[in-house]
Amino acid sequence: MGTVYLVGAGPGAPDLLTLRAARLLERADVVFHDALVHPDVLALASRARKVAVGKRCSQISTDQRFINRALVEAAHRYDTVVRLKGGDPMLFGRAHEEIEFLKKHFIEVEIVPGVTAALAASAELGISLTRRGEARSVAFVTPRVGEGTRGSSWIRAALAADTVAIYMGAGEGAAIAAALIEAGKPASTPVAIVESASMPDTEVTCGTLRTLPGMGRSSGGPALILLGEVYGEAVAAAPRDLRKASQSA
Ligand SMILES: C[S@@+](CC[C@H](N)C(=O)[O-])C[C@H]1O[C@@H](n2cnc3c(N)ncnc32)[C@H](O)[C@@H]1O
């Protein structure tokens, strides 16, 4: 029986892959990979069969039950099965469903961490998620609720933390802003949207919670909403029209 490795592919740039991940890919027999994994990363798995099981919003995605079953079947046939996931596998990646299913079938699972989008976005901005004396807590949240799952407490977490990274929320800026402002987050809270962090076409848009509904995205790449006082300096450095919008907020 083989081992299934849940491997973080990082935020996009192939050179942000860990050395452990690269070595595993080189000896992988089969790789089940998310959408948006860079071709250079997949190329490392030169001897592996590659199966795309990507999930991108608004596109047809592979059913999670199919992925679970495919991983089990592959582990019966191959020594090294890699499940390659965007960012870090343990954050908003449905890793626990795969781990649980594999363990239920007595298949060994190992996890290889990756650089999550919030860290790559912070690197793009050059702004730390934490700041001595100002931001001592960070929440990774998503307003996205899976089919048949309980409603999430993301708003409570977002209110409690000094800095908030919102995954899978970029298409819902208006609803997110309305929900947070209604719950008591100041409308003047600085916001940065980072699109395609770590990639050459990365884009940053800055504003406040009040201006978030009008903050567009350009490339259609994956995007993260960051909010908190630490982004005040990014808002201050933003183009004049955005600055005006956020000052009037
Ligand atoms: C299903 S979640 C997976 C998160 C992933 N496991 C991680 O650790 O980054 C996908 C979301 O991550 C964010 N994301 C992933 N890659 C990104 C990137 N390069 N730049 C900005 N946001 C990104 C977006 O919010 C996207 O909708």
The ligand as an ORCA input file, in Angstrom:
! r2SCAN-3c Opt
* xyz 0 1
  C      -9.771     27.305     -1.681
  S      -8.827     28.593     -0.995
  C      -7.317     27.742     -0.814
  C      -6.341     28.451      0.079
  C      -4.991     27.771      0.113
  N      -5.085     26.478      0.739
  C      -3.946     28.612      0.795
  O      -3.417     28.179      1.829
  O      -3.638     29.705      0.286
  C      -8.581     29.610     -2.422
  C      -8.479     31.080     -2.044
  O      -7.166     31.397     -1.594
  C      -6.832     32.712     -1.983
  N      -5.645     32.656     -2.854
  C      -5.037     31.554     -3.316
  N      -3.938     31.874     -4.022
  C      -3.857     33.215     -4.008
  C      -2.936     34.156     -4.553
  N      -1.878     33.785     -5.262
  N      -3.177     35.478     -4.344
  C      -4.240     35.882     -3.624
  N      -5.135     35.035     -3.073
  C      -4.948     33.730     -3.261
  C      -8.052     33.287     -2.694
  O      -8.853     33.960     -1.736
  C      -8.747     32.026     -3.184
  O     -10.120     32.243     -3.396
*
